[in-house]
Each structure stands twice: as C-alpha cells, then as structure tokens.
Amino acid sequence: MKFDCEVVQDLYVIYEENELSPNVRARVDEHLQSCSTCRKI
C-alpha cells in the first residue's frame, strides 16, 4: 500500500524526529522519491 500526500504530510514531523517504525519510514521514503510536491514541503 502506498501512502498518499496527505498521509505523508501528516507523518512528516514524526519522520523528521526519526520516530517512525522502519516499515512506515520506508513507505514515506518511497513516496518522497516519487512526489516532488511532498519533497518541496
């Protein structure tokens, strides 16, 4: 299951604090690789 932009943006603060589980972090990383909009945020 891929994450959409809304989910990634909601998780971003936790992502930056490195508090996501490895599985969720990998999904966020996957989304960021393919979404220039979320990378800019």
PyMOL Python script that loads the backbone (N, CA, C, O; Angstrom):
from pymol import cmd

cmd.read_pdbstr("""\
ATOM      1  N   MET A   1       0.844  -1.183   0.000  1.00  0.00           N
ATOM      2  CA  MET A   1       0.000   0.000   0.000  1.00  0.00           C
ATOM      3  C   MET A   1       0.886   1.243   0.000  1.00  0.00           C
ATOM      4  O   MET A   1       1.776   1.382   0.839  1.00  0.00           O
ATOM      5  N   LYS A   2       0.642   2.115  -0.919  1.00  0.00           N
ATOM      6  CA  LYS A   2       1.391   3.371  -0.990  1.00  0.00           C
ATOM      7  C   LYS A   2       0.669   4.433  -0.181  1.00  0.00           C
ATOM      8  O   LYS A   2      -0.555   4.423  -0.057  1.00  0.00           O
ATOM      9  N   PHE A   3       1.449   5.343   0.364  1.00  0.00           N
ATOM     10  CA  PHE A   3       0.882   6.461   1.102  1.00  0.00           C
ATOM     11  C   PHE A   3       0.571   7.590   0.134  1.00  0.00           C
ATOM     12  O   PHE A   3       1.303   7.806  -0.832  1.00  0.00           O
ATOM     13  N   ASP A   4      -0.518   8.311   0.392  1.00  0.00           N
ATOM     14  CA  ASP A   4      -0.806   9.481  -0.424  1.00  0.00           C
ATOM     15  C   ASP A   4      -0.205  10.717   0.253  1.00  0.00           C
ATOM     16  O   ASP A   4       0.310  10.638   1.369  1.00  0.00           O
ATOM     17  N   CYS A   5      -0.277  11.833  -0.424  1.00  0.00           N
ATOM     18  CA  CYS A   5       0.356  13.066   0.055  1.00  0.00           C
ATOM     19  C   CYS A   5      -0.160  13.482   1.434  1.00  0.00           C
ATOM     20  O   CYS A   5       0.621  13.917   2.280  1.00  0.00           O
ATOM     21  N   GLU A   6      -1.432  13.354   1.659  1.00  0.00           N
ATOM     22  CA  GLU A   6      -1.996  13.781   2.942  1.00  0.00           C
ATOM     23  C   GLU A   6      -1.399  12.978   4.095  1.00  0.00           C
ATOM     24  O   GLU A   6      -1.060  13.548   5.132  1.00  0.00           O
ATOM     25  N   VAL A   7      -1.268  11.681   3.928  1.00  0.00           N
ATOM     26  CA  VAL A   7      -0.689  10.829   4.971  1.00  0.00           C
ATOM     27  C   VAL A   7       0.773  11.194   5.198  1.00  0.00           C
ATOM     28  O   VAL A   7       1.206  11.333   6.343  1.00  0.00           O
ATOM     29  N   VAL A   8       1.531  11.350   4.131  1.00  0.00           N
ATOM     30  CA  VAL A   8       2.947  11.684   4.250  1.00  0.00           C
ATOM     31  C   VAL A   8       3.119  13.029   4.948  1.00  0.00           C
ATOM     32  O   VAL A   8       3.986  13.171   5.811  1.00  0.00           O
ATOM     33  N   GLN A   9       2.325  13.990   4.594  1.00  0.00           N
ATOM     34  CA  GLN A   9       2.441  15.310   5.212  1.00  0.00           C
ATOM     35  C   GLN A   9       2.051  15.265   6.686  1.00  0.00           C
ATOM     36  O   GLN A   9       2.630  15.991   7.495  1.00  0.00           O
ATOM     37  N   ASP A  10       1.085  14.431   7.049  1.00  0.00           N
ATOM     38  CA  ASP A  10       0.706  14.275   8.457  1.00  0.00           C
ATOM     39  C   ASP A  10       1.824  13.613   9.257  1.00  0.00           C
ATOM     40  O   ASP A  10       2.006  13.920  10.435  1.00  0.00           O
ATOM     41  N   LEU A  11       2.566  12.718   8.635  1.00  0.00           N
ATOM     42  CA  LEU A  11       3.637  11.982   9.314  1.00  0.00           C
ATOM     43  C   LEU A  11       4.976  12.719   9.299  1.00  0.00           C
ATOM     44  O   LEU A  11       5.925  12.269   9.940  1.00  0.00           O
ATOM     45  N   TYR A  12       5.071  13.821   8.594  1.00  0.00           N
ATOM     46  CA  TYR A  12       6.377  14.426   8.344  1.00  0.00           C
ATOM     47  C   TYR A  12       7.123  14.839   9.617  1.00  0.00           C
ATOM     48  O   TYR A  12       8.335  14.639   9.708  1.00  0.00           O
ATOM     49  N   VAL A  13       6.424  15.409  10.595  1.00  0.00           N
ATOM     50  CA  VAL A  13       7.093  15.830  11.833  1.00  0.00           C
ATOM     51  C   VAL A  13       7.691  14.614  12.536  1.00  0.00           C
ATOM     52  O   VAL A  13       8.825  14.664  13.012  1.00  0.00           O
ATOM     53  N   ILE A  14       6.936  13.536  12.600  1.00  0.00           N
ATOM     54  CA  ILE A  14       7.425  12.311  13.237  1.00  0.00           C
ATOM     55  C   ILE A  14       8.566  11.724  12.408  1.00  0.00           C
ATOM     56  O   ILE A  14       9.518  11.178  12.965  1.00  0.00           O
ATOM     57  N   TYR A  15       8.477  11.831  11.106  1.00  0.00           N
ATOM     58  CA  TYR A  15       9.550  11.373  10.207  1.00  0.00           C
ATOM     59  C   TYR A  15      10.839  12.140  10.498  1.00  0.00           C
ATOM     60  O   TYR A  15      11.906  11.537  10.615  1.00  0.00           O
ATOM     61  N   GLU A  16      10.747  13.440  10.611  1.00  0.00           N
ATOM     62  CA  GLU A  16      11.915  14.282  10.879  1.00  0.00           C
ATOM     63  C   GLU A  16      12.536  13.965  12.234  1.00  0.00           C
ATOM     64  O   GLU A  16      13.751  14.064  12.402  1.00  0.00           O
ATOM     65  N   GLU A  17      11.708  13.586  13.196  1.00  0.00           N
ATOM     66  CA  GLU A  17      12.200  13.248  14.530  1.00  0.00           C
ATOM     67  C   GLU A  17      12.705  11.804  14.601  1.00  0.00           C
ATOM     68  O   GLU A  17      13.151  11.341  15.651  1.00  0.00           O
ATOM     69  N   ASN A  18      12.626  11.100  13.465  1.00  0.00           N
ATOM     70  CA  ASN A  18      13.089   9.717  13.350  1.00  0.00           C
ATOM     71  C   ASN A  18      12.385   8.785  14.342  1.00  0.00           C
ATOM     72  O   ASN A  18      13.010   7.914  14.947  1.00  0.00           O
ATOM     73  N   GLU A  19      11.070   8.986  14.498  1.00  0.00           N
ATOM     74  CA  GLU A  19      10.299   8.191  15.440  1.00  0.00           C
ATOM     75  C   GLU A  19       9.297   7.269  14.755  1.00  0.00           C
ATOM     76  O   GLU A  19       8.413   6.726  15.417  1.00  0.00           O
ATOM     77  N   LEU A  20       9.417   7.084  13.459  1.00  0.00           N
ATOM     78  CA  LEU A  20       8.540   6.161  12.748  1.00  0.00           C
ATOM     79  C   LEU A  20       9.130   4.762  12.783  1.00  0.00           C
ATOM     80  O   LEU A  20      10.344   4.587  12.889  1.00  0.00           O
ATOM     81  N   SER A  21       8.256   3.770  12.692  1.00  0.00           N
ATOM     82  CA  SER A  21       8.754   2.403  12.592  1.00  0.00           C
ATOM     83  C   SER A  21       9.493   2.270  11.260  1.00  0.00           C
ATOM     84  O   SER A  21       9.212   3.020  10.326  1.00  0.00           O
ATOM     85  N   PRO A  22      10.420   1.338  11.160  1.00  0.00           N
ATOM     86  CA  PRO A  22      11.169   1.178   9.910  1.00  0.00           C
ATOM     87  C   PRO A  22      10.266   0.950   8.695  1.00  0.00           C
ATOM     88  O   PRO A  22      10.559   1.453   7.610  1.00  0.00           O
ATOM     89  N   ASN A  23       9.186   0.207   8.860  1.00  0.00           N
ATOM     90  CA  ASN A  23       8.268  -0.065   7.759  1.00  0.00           C
ATOM     91  C   ASN A  23       7.577   1.210   7.275  1.00  0.00           C
ATOM     92  O   ASN A  23       7.499   1.459   6.072  1.00  0.00           O
ATOM     93  N   VAL A  24       7.081   2.008   8.205  1.00  0.00           N
ATOM     94  CA  VAL A  24       6.388   3.248   7.846  1.00  0.00           C
ATOM     95  C   VAL A  24       7.385   4.238   7.252  1.00  0.00           C
ATOM     96  O   VAL A  24       7.074   4.918   6.275  1.00  0.00           O
ATOM     97  N   ARG A  25       8.577   4.324   7.832  1.00  0.00           N
ATOM     98  CA  ARG A  25       9.605   5.228   7.306  1.00  0.00           C
ATOM     99  C   ARG A  25       9.949   4.863   5.856  1.00  0.00           C
ATOM    100  O   ARG A  25      10.125   5.746   5.017  1.00  0.00           O
ATOM    101  N   ALA A  26      10.041   3.580   5.572  1.00  0.00           N
ATOM    102  CA  ALA A  26      10.337   3.131   4.206  1.00  0.00           C
ATOM    103  C   ALA A  26       9.237   3.550   3.248  1.00  0.00           C
ATOM    104  O   ALA A  26       9.516   3.926   2.110  1.00  0.00           O
ATOM    105  N   ARG A  27       7.996   3.489   3.691  1.00  0.00           N
ATOM    106  CA  ARG A  27       6.883   3.912   2.828  1.00  0.00           C
ATOM    107  C   ARG A  27       6.899   5.416   2.587  1.00  0.00           C
ATOM    108  O   ARG A  27       6.613   5.875   1.481  1.00  0.00           O
ATOM    109  N   VAL A  28       7.230   6.175   3.609  1.00  0.00           N
ATOM    110  CA  VAL A  28       7.350   7.626   3.440  1.00  0.00           C
ATOM    111  C   VAL A  28       8.499   7.933   2.480  1.00  0.00           C
ATOM    112  O   VAL A  28       8.352   8.762   1.581  1.00  0.00           O
ATOM    113  N   ASP A  29       9.644   7.269   2.666  1.00  0.00           N
ATOM    114  CA  ASP A  29      10.784   7.459   1.763  1.00  0.00           C
ATOM    115  C   ASP A  29      10.403   7.136   0.326  1.00  0.00           C
ATOM    116  O   ASP A  29      10.774   7.863  -0.596  1.00  0.00           O
ATOM    117  N   GLU A  30       9.667   6.050   0.134  1.00  0.00           N
ATOM    118  CA  GLU A  30       9.229   5.654  -1.208  1.00  0.00           C
ATOM    119  C   GLU A  30       8.362   6.745  -1.833  1.00  0.00           C
ATOM    120  O   GLU A  30       8.519   7.079  -3.007  1.00  0.00           O
ATOM    121  N   HIS A  31       7.453   7.291  -1.043  1.00  0.00           N
ATOM    122  CA  HIS A  31       6.581   8.347  -1.547  1.00  0.00           C
ATOM    123  C   HIS A  31       7.403   9.596  -1.902  1.00  0.00           C
ATOM    124  O   HIS A  31       7.198  10.207  -2.950  1.00  0.00           O
ATOM    125  N   LEU A  32       8.328   9.961  -1.017  1.00  0.00           N
ATOM    126  CA  LEU A  32       9.127  11.168  -1.252  1.00  0.00           C
ATOM    127  C   LEU A  32       9.984  11.051  -2.509  1.00  0.00           C
ATOM    128  O   LEU A  32      10.242  12.054  -3.175  1.00  0.00           O
ATOM    129  N   GLN A  33      10.421   9.858  -2.837  1.00  0.00           N
ATOM    130  CA  GLN A  33      11.213   9.658  -4.049  1.00  0.00           C
ATOM    131  C   GLN A  33      10.405   9.941  -5.308  1.00  0.00           C
ATOM    132  O   GLN A  33      10.951  10.370  -6.324  1.00  0.00           O
ATOM    133  N   SER A  34       9.100   9.695  -5.232  1.00  0.00           N
ATOM    134  CA  SER A  34       8.288   9.836  -6.438  1.00  0.00           C
ATOM    135  C   SER A  34       7.393  11.076  -6.454  1.00  0.00           C
ATOM    136  O   SER A  34       6.690  11.315  -7.437  1.00  0.00           O
ATOM    137  N   CYS A  35       7.410  11.867  -5.378  1.00  0.00           N
ATOM    138  CA  CYS A  35       6.496  13.010  -5.301  1.00  0.00           C
ATOM    139  C   CYS A  35       7.270  14.306  -5.058  1.00  0.00           C
ATOM    140  O   CYS A  35       7.729  14.564  -3.945  1.00  0.00           O
ATOM    141  N   SER A  36       7.408  15.094  -6.077  1.00  0.00           N
ATOM    142  CA  SER A  36       8.158  16.347  -5.948  1.00  0.00           C
ATOM    143  C   SER A  36       7.430  17.344  -5.063  1.00  0.00           C
ATOM    144  O   SER A  36       8.077  18.171  -4.420  1.00  0.00           O
ATOM    145  N   THR A  37       6.111  17.293  -5.011  1.00  0.00           N
ATOM    146  CA  THR A  37       5.339  18.207  -4.165  1.00  0.00           C
ATOM    147  C   THR A  37       5.677  17.991  -2.688  1.00  0.00           C
ATOM    148  O   THR A  37       5.921  18.950  -1.956  1.00  0.00           O
ATOM    149  N   CYS A  38       5.689  16.746  -2.261  1.00  0.00           N
ATOM    150  CA  CYS A  38       5.992  16.461  -0.848  1.00  0.00           C
ATOM    151  C   CYS A  38       7.464  16.704  -0.544  1.00  0.00           C
ATOM    152  O   CYS A  38       7.799  17.105   0.571  1.00  0.00           O
ATOM    153  N   ARG A  39       8.344  16.473  -1.498  1.00  0.00           N
ATOM    154  CA  ARG A  39       9.767  16.758  -1.276  1.00  0.00           C
ATOM    155  C   ARG A  39       9.982  18.242  -1.027  1.00  0.00           C
ATOM    156  O   ARG A  39      10.826  18.619  -0.213  1.00  0.00           O
ATOM    157  N   LYS A  40       9.232  19.082  -1.715  1.00  0.00           N
ATOM    158  CA  LYS A  40       9.381  20.535  -1.542  1.00  0.00           C
ATOM    159  C   LYS A  40       8.913  20.980  -0.156  1.00  0.00           C
ATOM    160  O   LYS A  40       9.451  21.930   0.411  1.00  0.00           O
ATOM    161  N   ILE A  41       7.937  20.306   0.368  1.00  0.00           N
ATOM    162  CA  ILE A  41       7.407  20.653   1.699  1.00  0.00           C
ATOM    163  C   ILE A  41       8.428  20.233   2.730  1.00  0.00           C
ATOM    164  O   ILE A  41       8.209  20.420   3.927  1.00  0.00           O
TER     165      ILE A  41
END
""", "prot")
cmd.dss("prot")
cmd.show_as("cartoon", "prot")
cmd.util.cbc("prot")
cmd.orient("prot")
